Amino acid sequence: MTPKTASLLTDPQLHSHIVYPSTDEALIAEAVGVFASSGLRKGEAVVLVTTEARREVIERRLKADGLDVRSVENSGQLAFLEAGELLSVFLKEGMPDAALFKTSVTRVIERASTNPETGAARKVRIFGEMVSLLYMGSNTPAAERLEEFWNEMVEAYSVSLLCSYSLGLNHGGHSFPQSLIDSHSHHIAEQQVH
């Protein structure tokens, strides 16, 4: 991992919206692990909106970093949400609905942004792969719309957001759309993580 990438993942600026498209699932898990573990160590809340398969890999990565995953989860500092389930809450006829998205994601952010033990405010980091699910389902327009909605939430709630796109087998030979890269404040290229 390059020093610039490590710094971006460990110390993202507020309002950061980072994208990491990759063909390598292990590299995505490594990037998410760095992003999440550094936030947890700083006392920030971390919300991981992921598939069940990726959750298992991330949990192993966090445990390897010496974190007690169950403890930070029980304290409310770490939350795992299933990407497909959350996506189904606000997807209407194949496209994200703005009002439903805002309602569901606002609830998630507001819950995470307050320490339930002390009532103190805390920074929030979010990792999400709902956009990847849309992209892998060949619904790029829905992924673009969802990225726009996320940009609004990043600004409104001063969160840091990391998105991944699983490119798998080169997504049928198509290159990753520039429009999706452009909807982010930062782009991590695959070679920056090796």
C-alpha positions, 0 to 999 in steps of 0.5 A: 500500500502506498503511503498516500493510500495508507494516509487517505484510508487511515486519516480521511478528511471530513467529507471524503468520498473515496472510491476503490474499484478492484478485481482483487477481493483480498485488496478490497478487504485490506483497504476496508480493514485499514479504513475501519480499524484506524477509525475504531482506534481513534474512537470514531464510529464505523458502519460497514454496509457489506455483503455477508461474504465480505463481512466475514473477511473484514471481521477476520482482518479486524481481529488480526489487527487486534480488535475485539470485534464483538466488543466494539460492535456491542458498544455501538462503535461498529455496525455491520449492515447487509448491503442487499437488505439496505439497498432493498429499502430504498430501491424502487423499480431499479432506481434509488429513491431519494426520500427513502434513501435519505430516511434510512441512511440518516437514521444509520448515521445519526445512531452511529454519530452519538456514543450511547454510553456517554452521549458524546458526538463522534465522527463516523466512517462508512464503507459501502458496497451497495453501489457495487451490487448495482454495478455488478447487476449492470445498472450503472445509472442506478449506481451513479444516482446512488453516488449522488445521494451519498455525496449529499449525505457526506456533505450534510453529515460530515462523514467519510465514505469509502466505496468499493466496486468489485470488478470481478472478471473485468465486468465483461471486458468493459472499463470502469466508467469515468462517471463513477470515478468522477462522483468521488473526491478521491480515487484509489487505483488498484496498483496503489494498494499492492 
